[in-house]
């Protein structure tokens, strides 16, 4: 059981610099990826994706709640299992606490993503106690609580205020969600990492993220980036190409020096 106090990321969860890819290989990149398996994927395909995620060593796999237990058994604790709330904190008339309990009961989920409606972000008096209840329910089931915030229209000052509130509520991770087709908000990413000061893990969800964008975010201190199976394949291929290009450049630089004849002794 996780206590309801703040749980910091372990040393194995902390982000590494992008330049470490060359020495760590694909495992170095994969450890900064969160694989998102969408609903509607055939069970055999889900099983194949889970096996590949385990082999690559991605940070986490987000699965539909109904297959969370099977995913946990298949990943054997080597990869975190996440699932997402269907209901949003701040929507009127919903029963999020009950929904969280149903999501976590007996499913062996390591982390739960909790979407928060933008309309309640500025109401700390309402949001904080509601969020504390949800976080406590997650911790009672042994799961980390991650809050997902949409970056659209969010200013740096507003983000810093929200991050401080999330930390006080005992949240374990923050997911910055970039809308489809949205620009990469580097200033928001940098502010989130700076404001968390290691108290929260920062994850980015950005559809169509490129290899260079991934590198920039990891350089800023982001822990991981959420990707679809297709996006993961593209990023891994780009990492291989980058490593090969670096190796070729290093060989070309070293070759002339090796070919230079040594001076004759007098």
TIDRENVO-713341 format. One record per residue: z, x, y of N, C-alpha, C in turn; residue in three letters; residue number from 1. Coordinates in Angstrom, 1 decimal, always signed. Each point is the difference from the previous one (the first is absolute). Example, Ala and Ser with C-alpha at 12.3 -4.5 7.8 and 13.67 -1.06 7.14 Angstrom:
// residues 2
     n.up   n.east   n.north    ca.up   ca.east   ca.north     c.up   c.east   c.north   residu   num
     +7.8    +13.2      -5.7     +0.0      -0.9       +1.2     +0.0     +0.9      +1.2      ala     1
     -0.7     -0.4      +1.1     +0.0      +0.9       +1.1     +0.8     -0.8      +1.1      ser     2
// end
This chain:
// residues 266
     n.up   n.east   n.north    ca.up   ca.east   ca.north     c.up   c.east   c.north   residu   num
     +0.0     +0.8      -1.2     +0.0      -0.8       +1.2     +0.0     +0.9      +1.2      unk     1
     -0.8     -0.4      +1.0     -0.1      +0.7       +1.3     +1.0     -0.6      +1.0      unk     2
     +0.8     +0.9      +0.6     +1.0      -0.5       +1.0     -0.8     -0.6      +1.2      unk     3
     +0.6     -0.9      +0.7     -0.6      -0.6       +1.2     -0.1     +0.9      +1.2      unk     4
     +0.5     +1.2      -0.1     -0.1      +0.9       +1.1     -1.4     +0.7      -0.1      unk     5
     -0.3     +0.7      +1.1     -1.4      +0.6       +0.0     -0.1     +1.0      -1.1      unk     6
     -1.2     +0.0      -0.7     -0.3      +0.9       -1.0     -1.2     +0.9      +0.5      unk     7
     +0.3     +1.3      +0.1     -1.1      +0.9       +0.5     -0.9     +0.4      -1.1      unk     8
     -1.2     +0.4      +0.4     -1.0      +0.5       -1.0     +0.5     +1.3      -0.6      unk     9
     -0.3     +0.1      -1.3     +0.4      +1.2       -0.7     -0.9     +1.2      +0.4      unk    10
     +0.3     +1.2      -0.4     -0.8      +1.1       +0.4     -1.4     -0.1      -0.6      unk    11
     -0.1     -0.6      -1.2     -1.3      -0.2       -0.6     -0.9     -1.0      +0.7      unk    12
     +0.6     -0.8      +0.8     -0.7      -1.1       +0.8     -0.5     +0.5      +1.3      unk    13
     +0.6     +1.1      +0.5     -0.3      +0.4       +1.4     -1.5     +0.5      +0.1      unk    14
     -0.6     -0.2      +1.1     -1.4      +0.4       +0.2     -0.2     +1.5      +0.0      unk    15
     -1.2     +0.4      -0.5     -0.4      +1.4       +0.1     -1.1     +0.1      +1.0      unk    16
     -0.3     +1.2      +0.5     -1.1      +0.2       +0.9     -1.3     -0.1      -0.8      unk    17
     -1.1     -0.5      +0.7     -1.3      -0.2       -0.6     -0.5     +1.3      -0.6      unk    18
     +0.2     +1.2      +0.6     -0.5      +1.2       -0.4     +0.5     +0.4      -1.4      unk    19
     +1.0     -0.7      -0.5     +0.5      +0.4       -1.3     -0.9     -0.5      -1.1      unk    20
     -1.0     -0.8      +0.3     -0.9      -0.6       -1.1     -0.6     +1.2      -0.8      unk    21
     -0.4     +1.0      +0.7     -0.7      +1.1       -0.6     +0.8     +0.6      -1.1      unk    22
     +1.3     +0.2      +0.2     +0.9      +0.7       -1.0     +0.5     -1.0      -1.0      unk    23
     +0.2     -1.3      +0.3     +0.5      -1.0       -0.9     -1.1     -0.7      -0.8      unk    24
     -1.3     +0.1      +0.5     -1.0      -0.7       -0.7     +0.0     -1.5      +0.2      unk    25
     -0.6     -0.7      -0.9     +0.0      -1.5       +0.2     +1.3     -0.6      -0.1      unk    26
     +1.0     +0.6      -0.8     +1.3      -0.5       +0.0     +0.7     +0.0      +1.3      unk    27
     -0.3     +1.0      +0.9     +0.5      +0.1       +1.3     -0.4     -1.2      +0.8      unk    28
     -1.3     -0.4      -0.1     -0.5      -1.1       +0.8     +0.5     -1.3      -0.6      unk    29
     -0.1     -0.1      -1.4     +0.4      -1.3       -0.6     +1.4     -0.4      +0.3      unk    30
     +0.9     +1.0      +0.2     +1.4      -0.3       +0.2     +0.2     -0.7      +1.4      unk    31
     -1.0     +0.0      +0.8     +0.1      -0.6       +1.3     -0.8     -1.3      +0.1      unk    32
     -0.4     -0.5      -1.2     -0.8      -1.3       -0.1     +0.9     -1.1      -0.7      unk    33
     -0.1     -1.2      +0.6     +0.6      -1.2       -0.6     -1.2     -0.9      -0.4      unk    34
     -0.1     -0.1      -1.3     -1.1      -0.8       -0.6     +0.3     -1.5      +0.1      unk    35
     -0.9     -0.7      +0.6     +0.1      -1.5       +0.1     -0.9     -0.7      -1.0      unk    36
     +0.5     -0.6      -1.0     -0.8      -0.8       -1.0     +0.0     -1.4      +0.5      unk    37
     -1.1     -0.5      +0.4     -0.1      -1.4       +0.5     +0.2     -1.0      -1.1      unk    38
     +0.3     -1.3      +0.4     +0.1      -1.1       -0.9     -1.4     -0.3      -0.5      unk    39
     +0.0     -0.6      -1.2     -1.3      -0.4       -0.6     -0.7     +1.1      -0.8      unk    40
     +0.6     +1.2      -0.1     -0.6      +1.0       -0.8     +0.4     -0.3      -1.5      unk    41
     -1.0     +0.2      -0.9     +0.2      -0.3       -1.4     +1.1     +0.9      -0.6      unk    42
     +0.8     -0.6      -0.9     +1.1      +0.8       -0.6     -0.4     +1.3      -0.5      unk    43
     -1.1     +0.1      -0.7     -0.4      +1.3       -0.6     -0.3     +1.0      +1.1      unk    44
     -0.6     -0.5      +1.1     -0.3      +0.9       +1.2     +1.3     +0.5      +0.7      unk    45
     +1.0     -1.0      +0.1     +1.3      +0.4       +0.5     +0.6     +1.1      -0.8      unk    46
     +0.0     -0.2      -1.3     +0.6      +1.0       -0.9     -0.7     +1.4      +0.2      unk    47
     -1.3     +0.0      +0.1     -0.7      +1.2       +0.2     +0.3     +0.7      +1.3      unk    48
     +0.1     -0.8      +1.1     +0.4      +0.5       +1.3     +1.4     +0.6      +0.0      unk    49
     +0.9     -0.7      -0.7     +1.4      +0.5       -0.1     +0.1     +1.3      -0.8      unk    50
     -0.8     +0.1      -1.1     -0.1      +1.3       -0.7     -0.5     +1.1      +0.9      unk    51
     -1.0     -0.2      +0.7     -0.6      +1.0       +0.9     +1.0     +0.4      +1.1      unk    52
     +0.7     -1.0      +0.5     +1.0      +0.3       +1.1     +1.1     +0.9      -0.6      unk    53
     +0.4     -0.2      -1.2     +1.0      +0.8       -0.6     -0.5     +1.4      -0.2      unk    54
     -1.3     +0.1      -0.5     -0.5      +1.4       -0.2     -0.2     +0.8      +1.3      unk    55
     -0.4     -0.7      +1.0     -0.2      +0.6       +1.3     +1.3     +0.4      +0.7      unk    56
     +1.0     -0.9      -0.2     +1.3      +0.2       +0.6     +0.1     -0.5      +1.5      unk    57
     -0.6     -1.2      +0.2     +0.0      -0.6       +1.3     +1.5     -0.4      +0.3      unk    58
     +0.3     -0.2      +1.3     +1.4      -0.3       +0.4     +0.4     -1.3      -0.6      unk    59
     -0.8     -1.1      +0.2     +0.4      -1.3       -0.5     -1.2     -0.8      -0.4      unk    60
     +0.2     -1.0      -0.7     -1.0      -1.0       -0.4     +0.5     -1.4      +0.4      unk    61
     -0.8     -0.7      +0.8     +0.4      -1.4       +0.4     -0.8     -0.9      -0.9      unk    62
     +0.7     -0.8      -0.8     -0.6      -0.9       -0.9     +0.4     -1.5      +0.2      unk    63
     -0.7     -0.9      -0.4     +0.4      -1.4       +0.0     +1.3     -0.2      -0.7      unk    64
     +0.9     -0.8      +0.5     +1.4      -0.1       -0.6     +0.0     -0.3      -1.5      unk    65
     -1.0     -0.8      -0.5     +0.1      -0.4       -1.4     -0.3     +1.2      -0.9      unk    66
     -0.5     +1.1      +0.4     -0.2      +1.2       -0.9     +0.9     +1.1      +0.4      unk    67
     +1.0     -0.2      +0.9     +0.9      +1.1       +0.4     +0.7     +0.6      -1.1      unk    68
     +0.6     -0.8      -0.9     +0.7      +0.5       -1.2     -0.8     +0.9      -0.9      unk    69
     -1.2     -0.5      -0.3     -0.9      +0.8       -0.8     -0.4     +1.3      +0.7      unk    70
     -0.2     -0.1      +1.3     -0.4      +1.2       +0.7     +1.2     +1.0      +0.0      unk    71
     +1.2     -0.5      +0.2     +1.2      +0.9       +0.0     +0.1     +0.7      -1.4      unk    72
     -0.2     -0.7      -1.1     +0.0      +0.6       -1.3     -1.1     +1.0      -0.2      unk    73
     -1.2     -0.3      +0.5     -1.1      +1.0       -0.2     +0.2     +1.2      +0.9      unk    74
     +0.6     -0.1      +1.2     +0.1      +1.1       +0.9     +1.2     +0.9      -0.4      unk    75
     +1.0     -0.5      -0.7     +1.1      +0.7       -0.6     +0.8     +0.7      +1.1      unk    76
     +0.1     -0.6      +1.2     +0.8      +0.6       +1.0     -0.6     +1.2      +0.8      unk    77
     -1.2     +0.4      -0.4     -0.7      +1.1       +0.6     -0.7     -0.5      +1.3      unk    78
     -0.3     -1.2      +0.1     -0.6      -0.6       +1.2     +0.7     -1.3      +0.4      unk    79
     +0.3     -0.1      +1.3     +0.7      -1.2       +0.5     -0.9     -1.3      -0.2      unk    80
     +0.7     -1.1      -0.3     -0.7      -1.3       -0.1     +0.4     -0.8      +1.2      unk    81
     -1.0     -0.5      +0.7     +0.2      -0.9       +1.2     -0.6     -1.3      -0.3      unk    82
     +0.5     -1.0      +0.7     -0.7      -1.3       +0.1     +0.3     -0.5      +1.4      unk    83
     -0.7     -1.1      +0.4     +0.0      -0.5       +1.4     +0.4     -1.4      +0.0      unk    84
     +0.8     -0.4      +1.0     +0.4      -1.4       +0.2     -1.2     -0.8      +0.4      unk    85
     -0.1     -1.2      -0.6     -1.1      -0.9       +0.5     +0.4     -0.7      +1.3      unk    86
     +1.3     -0.1      +0.2     +0.5      -0.7       +1.2     +0.4     +1.1      +1.0      unk    87
     -0.1     -0.4      +1.3     +0.2      +0.9       +1.1     +1.3     -0.3      +0.8      unk    88
     +0.8     +1.0      +0.3     +1.2      -0.2       +0.7     -0.3     -0.5      +1.4      unk    89
     +0.4     -1.1      +0.4     -0.3      -0.6       +1.3     -0.8     -1.3      -0.1      unk    90
     -0.6     -0.3      -1.2     -0.7      -1.2       -0.1     +1.0     -1.1      -0.1      unk    91
     -0.2     -1.1      +0.7     +0.9      -1.2       +0.0     +0.0     -0.7      -1.4      unk    92
     +1.2     -0.4      -0.4     +0.1      -0.8       -1.2     -0.1     +0.7      -1.3      unk    93
     -0.1     +1.3      +0.0     -0.2      +0.7       -1.3     +1.4     +0.4      -0.6      unk    94
     +0.0     +0.3      -1.3     +1.3      +0.4       -0.6     -0.2     +1.4      -0.5      unk    95
     -0.1     +1.0      +0.9     -0.3      +1.4       -0.3     +1.1     +0.6      -0.9      unk    96
     +1.2     -0.3      +0.2     +1.1      +0.5       -0.9     -0.2     -0.4      -1.4      unk    97
     -0.3     -1.2      -0.2     -0.3      -0.5       -1.4     -1.2     +0.7      -0.6      unk    98
     -1.0     +0.1      +0.9     -1.3      +0.6       -0.4     +0.2     +1.5      -0.4      unk    99
     +0.9     +0.7      +0.7     +0.3      +1.4       -0.3     +0.7     +0.1      -1.3      unk   100
     +1.0     -0.9      -0.3     +0.7      +0.0       -1.2     -1.0     -0.2      -1.2      unk   101
     -0.9     -1.0      +0.2     -1.0      -0.3       -1.1     -0.9     +1.2      -0.2      unk   102
     -0.4     +0.7      +1.1     -0.9      +1.2       -0.1     +0.7     +1.1      -0.8      unk   103
     +1.3     +0.2      +0.2     +0.7      +1.1       -0.6     +0.7     -0.2      -1.3      unk   104
     +0.4     -1.2      -0.3     +0.8      -0.3       -1.2     -0.7     +0.4      -1.2      unk   105
     +0.5     +1.0      -0.7     -0.5      +0.4       -1.3     -1.3     +0.7      +0.0      unk   106
     -0.6     +0.4      +1.2     -1.3      +0.5       +0.0     +0.0     +1.5      +0.1      unk   107
     +1.1     +0.7      +0.2     +0.1      +1.4       +0.1     -0.8     +0.6      +1.1      unk   108
     +0.0     -0.7      +1.2     -0.7      +0.5       +1.1     +0.8     +1.0      +0.8      unk   109
     -0.7     +1.1      +0.4     +0.7      +1.1       +0.7     +0.0     -0.2      +1.5      unk   110
     -1.0     -0.8      +0.5     -0.1      -0.2       +1.5     -0.7     -1.3      +0.2      unk   111
     +0.5     -0.7      +1.1     -0.6      -1.3       +0.4     -0.5     +0.1      +1.4      unk   112
     -1.2     -0.4      +0.2     -0.6      +0.0       +1.4     +0.3     -1.4      +0.6      unk   113
     +0.6     +0.0      +1.2     +0.4      -1.2       +0.7     -0.8     -0.2      +1.3      unk   114
     -1.1     -0.8      +0.0     -0.7      -0.2       +1.3     +0.9     -0.7      +1.0      unk   115
     -0.1     +0.4      +1.2     +0.7      -0.7       +1.1     -0.9     -0.5      +1.1      unk   116
     +0.2     -1.3      +0.3     -0.9      -0.6       +1.0     +0.3     +0.6      +1.4      unk   117
     -1.1     +0.3      +0.7     +0.1      +0.7       +1.3     +0.8     -0.8      +1.0      unk   118
     +0.0     -1.3      -0.1     +0.6      -0.9       +1.0     +1.5     +0.2      +0.0      unk   119
     +0.6     +0.5      -1.1     +1.5      +0.1       +0.0     +0.5     +1.5      +0.2      unk   120
     -1.0     +0.9      +0.2     +0.4      +1.4       +0.2     +0.9     +0.2      +1.2      unk   121
     -0.2     -0.7      +1.1     +0.7      +0.2       +1.2     +1.4     -0.7      +0.0      unk   122
     +0.2     -0.8      -1.0     +1.3      -0.8       -0.1     +1.0     +0.7      -0.9      unk   123
     +0.6     +1.1      +0.5     +0.9      +0.8       -0.8     +1.2     -0.9      -0.5      unk   124
     +0.5     -0.9      +0.8     +1.1      -0.8       -0.4     -0.3     -0.9      -1.2      unk   125
     -1.2     -0.4      -0.1     -0.4      -0.8       -1.2     -0.4     +0.9      -1.2      unk   126
     -0.9     +1.0      +0.4     -0.6      +0.8       -1.1     +1.0     +0.9      -0.8      unk   127
     +0.9     +0.6      +0.7     +0.9      +1.0       -0.6     +0.8     -0.7      -1.1      unk   128
     +0.7     -1.1      +0.2     +0.8      -0.6       -1.1     -0.9     -0.5      -1.2      unk   129
     -1.2     -0.5      +0.4     -0.9      -0.5       -1.1     -0.4     +1.1      -0.8      unk   130
     -0.4     +1.1      +0.6     -0.5      +1.2       -0.7     +1.1     +0.6      -0.8      unk   131
     +1.2     +0.1      +0.5     +1.1      +0.5       -0.8     +0.2     -0.7      -1.3      unk   132
     -0.1     -1.4      +0.1     +0.2      -0.8       -1.2     -1.1     +0.4      -1.1      unk   133
     -1.2     +0.1      +0.5     -1.1      +0.3       -0.9     +0.1     +1.4      -0.6      unk   134
     +0.4     +1.0      +0.9     +0.2      +1.4       -0.5     +1.1     +0.0      -1.0      unk   135
     +1.1     -0.7      +0.2     +1.1      +0.0       -0.9     -0.4     -0.6      -1.3      unk   136
     -0.8     -1.0      +0.0     -0.5      -0.6       -1.3     -0.9     +1.0      -0.7      unk   137
     -0.8     +0.8      +0.7     -0.8      +1.1       -0.7     +0.9     +1.0      -0.6      unk   138
     +1.0     +0.5      +0.8     +0.9      +1.0       -0.5     +0.8     -0.5      -1.2      unk   139
     +0.4     -1.2      +0.0     +0.7      -0.6       -1.1     -0.8     +0.1      -1.3      unk   140
     -1.3     -0.1      +0.1     -0.9      +0.1       -1.2     -0.4     +1.4      -0.2      unk   141
     +0.5     +1.0      +0.7     -0.4      +1.4       -0.2     -1.3     +0.4      +0.6      unk   142
     -0.5     -0.8      +0.9     -1.3      +0.3       +0.6     +0.1     +0.4      +1.5      unk   143
     -0.9     +0.9      +0.4     -0.1      +0.4       +1.4     -0.6     -1.2      +0.8      unk   144
     +0.3     -0.1      +1.2     -0.6      -1.1       +0.9     -0.9     +0.7      +1.0      unk   145
     -1.3     -0.4      +0.0     -0.9      +0.6       +0.9     -0.6     -1.2      +0.9      unk   146
     +0.0     +0.2      +1.3     -0.5      -1.0       +1.0     -1.4     +0.4      +0.4      unk   147
     -0.9     -1.0      +0.0     -1.3      +0.3       +0.4     -0.3     -0.6      +1.4      unk   148
     -0.4     +0.9      +0.9     -0.2      -0.5       +1.4     -1.5     +0.2      +0.3      unk   149
     -0.6     -1.0      +0.6     -1.4      +0.1       +0.4     -0.1     +0.8      +1.3      unk   150
     -0.9     +1.0      +0.1     -0.1      +0.8       +1.2     -0.7     -0.6      +1.2      unk   151
     -0.7     -1.2      -0.3     -0.9      -0.6       +1.1     +0.9     -0.5      +1.1      unk   152
     -0.3     +0.5      +1.2     +0.8      -0.4       +1.2     +1.3     +0.6      +0.1      unk   153
     +0.4     +0.9      -0.9     +1.4      +0.5       +0.1     +0.0     +1.3      +0.8      unk   154
     +0.8     +0.1      +1.0     +0.1      +1.1       +0.9     +1.0     +1.1      -0.6      unk   155
     -0.1     +1.2      +0.5     +0.9      +1.0       -0.5     +1.4     -0.3      +0.2      unk   156
     +0.3     -0.5      +1.2     +1.4      -0.4       +0.4     +0.5     -1.1      -1.0      unk   157
     -0.8     -1.0      -0.2     +0.4      -1.1       -0.9     +0.2     +0.5      -1.4      unk   158
     -0.8     +0.9      -0.5     +0.1      +0.6       -1.3     +1.4     +0.7      -0.1      unk   159
     +0.3     +0.9      +0.9     +1.2      +0.7       +0.0     +1.2     -0.9      -0.1      unk   160
     +0.0     -1.1      +0.8     +1.1      -1.0       +0.0     +0.1     -0.6      -1.4      unk   161
     -1.1     -0.4      -0.6     +0.0      -0.6       -1.3     +0.5     +0.9      -1.1      unk   162
     -0.4     +1.3      +0.1     +0.4      +1.0       -1.0     +1.5     +0.1      +0.0      unk   163
     +0.6     +0.1      +1.2     +1.5      +0.1       +0.2     +0.7     -1.2      -0.7      unk   164
     -0.6     -1.2      +0.3     +0.6      -1.2       -0.6     -0.2     +0.0      -1.5      unk   165
     -1.1     +0.5      -0.6     -0.2      +0.0       -1.4     +1.0     +1.0      -0.7      unk   166
     +0.3     +1.1      +0.7     +0.9      +1.0       -0.5     +1.4     -0.6      -0.1      unk   167
     +0.4     -0.7      +1.1     +1.3      -0.7       +0.0     +0.2     -1.0      -1.1      unk   168
     -1.1     -0.7      -0.3     +0.0      -1.0       -1.1     +0.0     +0.5      -1.4      unk   169
     -0.1     +1.4      -0.1     +0.1      +0.6       -1.3     -1.4     +0.1      -0.8      unk   170
     -1.1     -0.3      +0.8     -1.3      +0.1       -0.6     -0.3     +1.4      -0.5      unk   171
     -0.7     +0.2      -1.1     -0.3      +1.3       -0.5     -1.3     +0.6      +0.4      unk   172
     -1.0     -0.9      +0.3     -1.3      +0.5       +0.3     -0.7     -0.9      +0.9      unk   173
     -1.0     +0.6      +0.8     -0.8      -0.7       +1.0     -1.4     +0.2      -0.4      unk   174
     -0.8     -1.2      -0.1     -1.4      +0.1       -0.3     -0.7     -0.5      +1.3      unk   175
     -0.8     +0.9      +0.6     -0.8      -0.3       +1.2     -1.4     -0.5      -0.5      unk   176
     -0.3     -1.3      +0.3     -1.2      -0.6       -0.6     -1.0     -0.1      +1.1      unk   177
     -1.1     +0.7      -0.2     -1.1      +0.0       +1.0     -1.0     -1.1      -0.4      unk   178
     -0.3     -0.9      +0.9     -0.9      -1.1       -0.4     -1.4     +0.5      -0.4      unk   179
     -0.7     -0.8      -0.8     -1.3      +0.3       -0.4     -0.9     +0.4      +1.2      unk   180
     -0.6     +1.1      +0.0     -0.9      +0.5       +1.1     +0.8     +0.5      +1.2      unk   181
     +1.3     +0.1      -0.1     +0.8      +0.5       +1.1     -0.1     +1.5      +0.1      unk   182
     +0.3     +0.5      +1.2     +0.0      +1.4       +0.2     +1.4     +0.6      -0.5      unk   183
     -0.1     +1.3      -0.3     +1.2      +0.7       -0.4     +0.9     +0.3      +1.2      unk   184
     +1.2     -0.7      +0.0     +0.9      +0.2       +1.2     +0.9     +1.3      -0.2      unk   185
     -0.6     +1.1      +0.2     +0.8      +1.3       -0.2     +1.3     +0.0      +0.8      unk   186
     -0.1     -0.5      +1.3     +1.3      +0.0       +0.8     +1.1     -0.9      -0.6      unk   187
     -0.4     -1.1      -0.7     +0.9      -0.8       -0.7     +0.6     +0.7      -1.2      unk   188
     -0.9     +0.6      -0.7     +0.4      +0.8       -1.2     +1.0     +1.1      +0.3      unk   189
     -0.3     +0.7      +1.1     +0.9      +1.1       +0.4     +1.3     -0.5      +0.5      unk   190
     +0.0     -1.1      +0.7     +1.2      -0.6       +0.5     +0.9     -0.5      -1.1      unk   191
     -0.6     -0.6      -1.0     +0.7      -0.6       -1.2     +0.7     +1.1      -0.7      unk   192
     -0.7     +1.1      -0.3     +0.5      +1.2       -0.7     +1.2     +0.6      +0.8      unk   193
     -0.2     +0.1      +1.3     +1.0      +0.7       +0.8     +1.2     -0.9      +0.1      unk   194
     -0.2     -1.3      +0.2     +1.2      -0.9       +0.1     +0.8     -0.2      -1.3      unk   195
     -0.7     +0.1      -1.1     +0.8      -0.1       -1.3     +0.9     +1.2      -0.2      unk   196
     -0.5     +1.1      +0.4     +0.8      +1.3       -0.2     +0.5     +0.1      -1.4      unk   197
     -0.8     -0.3      -1.0     +0.3      +0.1       -1.4     +0.8     -1.1      -0.5      unk   198
     +0.4     -1.0      +0.8     +0.8      -1.1       -0.5     -0.9     -1.0      -0.8      unk   199
     -1.2     -0.2      +0.4     -1.0      -0.8       -0.7     -1.2     +0.7      -0.4      unk   200
     -0.5     -0.3      -1.2     -1.3      +0.6       -0.4     -1.1     -0.8      +0.7      unk   201
     -1.0     +0.6      +0.6     -1.1      -0.6       +0.7     -1.3     +0.0      -0.9      unk   202
     -0.5     -1.2      -0.2     -1.3      -0.1       -0.7     -1.0     -0.7      +0.9      unk   203
     -1.3     +0.3      -0.2     -1.0      -0.6       +0.8     -1.0     -0.8      -1.0      unk   204
     -0.3     -1.2      +0.4     -1.0      -0.8       -0.7     -1.2     -0.1      +0.9      unk   205
     -1.1     +0.6      -0.3     -1.2      +0.0       +0.9     -1.2     -0.1      -0.9      unk   206
     -0.6     -1.2      +0.0     -1.3      -0.2       -0.8     -1.0     +1.0      +0.4      unk   207
     -0.7     +0.6      -1.0     -1.1      +0.9       +0.3     +0.5     +1.4      +0.5      unk   208
     +1.2     +0.4      -0.2     +0.5      +1.2       +0.5     -0.9     +1.2      -0.5      unk   209
     -0.3     +0.9      +0.8     -0.8      +1.2       -0.4     +0.9     +1.2      -0.3      unk   210
     -0.6     +1.0      -0.6     +0.8      +1.2       -0.4     +0.6     +0.7      +1.3      unk   211
     -0.8     +0.1      +1.0     +0.4      +0.7       +1.3     +1.2     -0.9      +0.6      unk   212
     -0.1     -1.3      +0.0     +1.1      -0.8       +0.5     +1.2     +0.2      -0.8      unk   213
     -0.1     +0.0      -1.3     +1.1      +0.2       -0.9     +0.7     +1.4      +0.3      unk   214
     -0.8     +1.0      +0.2     +0.5      +1.3       +0.4     +0.8     +0.0      +1.3      unk   215
     -0.5     -0.7      +1.0     +0.6      -0.1       +1.3     +1.4     -0.7      -0.1      unk   216
     +0.0     -1.1      -0.8     +1.2      -0.7       -0.1     +1.1     +0.8      -0.8      unk   217
     -0.4     +0.7      -1.0     +1.0      +0.8       -0.7     +0.5     +1.1      +0.8      unk   218
     -0.9     +0.6      +0.9     +0.4      +1.0       +0.9     +1.1     -0.5      +1.0      unk   219
     -0.1     -1.3      +0.3     +1.0      -0.6       +0.9     +1.3     -0.3      -0.7      unk   220
     +0.0     +0.1      -1.3     +1.3      -0.3       -0.7     +0.0     -1.3      -0.8      unk   221
     -1.1     -0.7      -0.1     -0.1      -1.2       -0.8     +0.2     +0.4      -1.5      unk   222
     +0.8     -0.8      -0.7     +0.3      +0.2       -1.4     -1.2     -0.2      -0.9      unk   223
     -0.6     -1.2      +0.2     -1.1      -0.4       -0.9     -0.9     -1.0      +0.7      unk   224
     -1.2     -0.2      -0.6     -1.0      -0.9       +0.5     -0.4     -1.0      -1.1      unk   225
     +0.0     -1.2      +0.2     -0.3      -1.0       -1.0     -1.6     -0.1      -0.1      unk   226
     -0.5     +0.0      -1.3     -1.4      -0.1       -0.2     -0.3     -0.9      -1.2      unk   227
     -1.3     -0.5      +0.1     -0.5      -0.7       -1.2     -0.5     +1.0      -1.0      unk   228
     -0.3     -0.5      -1.2     -0.5      +0.9       -1.1     -1.3     +0.7      +0.5      unk   229
     -0.9     -0.7      +0.7     -1.2      +0.6       +0.4     +0.2     +1.0      +1.1      unk   230
     +1.0     -0.3      +0.9     +0.3      +1.0       +1.1     +0.6     +1.2      -0.6      unk   231
     +0.9     -0.1      -1.0     +0.6      +1.1       -0.7     -1.1     +0.9      -0.5      unk   232
     -1.0     -0.5      -0.7     -1.0      +0.8       -0.6     -0.8     +0.8      +1.1      unk   233
     -0.2     -0.7      +1.1     -0.8      +0.7       +1.1     +0.9     +1.2      +0.6      unk   234
     +1.3     -0.3      +0.2     +0.8      +1.1       +0.5     +0.2     +1.1      -0.9      unk   235
     +0.1     -0.2      -1.3     +0.2      +1.0       -1.0     -1.3     +0.9      +0.0      unk   236
     -1.2     -0.7      +0.0     -1.2      +0.7       +0.0     -0.1     +0.9      +1.3      unk   237
     +0.4     -0.5      +1.1     +0.0      +0.8       +1.3     +0.9     +1.2      -0.1      unk   238
     +1.1     -0.2      -0.7     +1.0      +1.1       -0.1     -0.6     +1.1      -0.9      unk   239
     -0.7     -0.4      -1.1     -0.7      +1.0       -0.8     -1.1     +0.7      +0.7      unk   240
     -0.8     -0.7      +0.8     -1.0      +0.6       +0.8     +0.6     +1.0      +1.0      unk   241
     +1.1     -0.4      +0.7     +0.6      +0.9       +1.0     +0.5     +1.2      -0.7      unk   242
     +0.6     -0.1      -1.2     +0.5      +1.2       -0.7     -1.1     +0.9      -0.4      unk   243
     -1.1     -0.6      -0.4     -1.2      +0.9       -0.4     -0.6     +0.7      +1.2      unk   244
     -0.1     -0.7      +1.1     -0.5      +0.6       +1.2     +0.9     +1.1      +0.5      unk   245
     +1.3     -0.2      -0.1     +0.9      +1.1       +0.4     -0.1     +1.2      -0.9      unk   246
     -0.1     -0.3      -1.3     -0.1      +1.2       -1.0     -1.3     +0.7      +0.3      unk   247
     -1.1     -0.7      +0.3     -1.3      +0.7       +0.2     +0.1     +0.8      +1.3      unk   248
     +0.6     -0.5      +1.0     +0.1      +0.7       +1.3     +0.9     +1.3      -0.2      unk   249
     +1.1     -0.2      -0.8     +0.8      +1.2       -0.3     -0.7     +1.1      -0.7      unk   250
     -0.8     -0.4      -1.0     -0.8      +0.9       -0.8     -1.0     +0.8      +0.9      unk   251
     -0.7     -0.8      +0.9     -1.0      +0.6       +0.8     +0.6     +1.0      +1.0      unk   252
     +1.3     -0.3      +0.4     +0.7      +0.9       +1.0     +0.4     +1.3      -0.8      unk   253
     +0.4     -0.2      -1.2     +0.6      +1.2       -0.7     -1.1     +0.9      -0.6      unk   254
     -1.2     -0.6      -0.3     -1.1      +0.8       -0.6     -0.4     +1.2      +0.8      unk   255
     -0.3     +0.0      +1.3     -0.4      +1.1       +0.7     +1.0     +1.1      +0.0      unk   256
     +1.3     -0.3      +0.1     +1.0      +0.9       +0.1     +0.1     +0.8      -1.4      unk   257
     -0.2     -0.8      -1.1     +0.1      +0.7       -1.3     -1.2     +0.9      -0.2      unk   258
     -1.2     -0.3      +0.6     -1.2      +0.8       -0.2     +0.0     +1.3      +0.9      unk   259
     +0.9     +0.1      +1.0     -0.1      +1.1       +0.9     +0.5     +1.3      -0.8      unk   260
     -0.9     +1.0      +0.0     +0.3      +1.2       -0.7     +1.2     +0.8      +0.6      unk   261
     +0.8     +0.5      -0.9     +1.1      +0.8       +0.5     -0.5     +1.4      +0.6      unk   262
     +0.6     +0.5      +1.0     -0.5      +1.3       +0.6     +0.3     +1.1      -1.0      unk   263
     -0.9     +1.0      -0.1     +0.1      +1.2       -0.8     +1.1     +0.9      +0.5      unk   264
     +0.7     +0.6      -1.0     +1.0      +0.9       +0.4     -0.6     +1.3      +0.6      unk   265
     +0.7     +0.5      +1.0     -0.6      +1.2       +0.7     +0.0     +1.2      -1.0      unk   266
// end
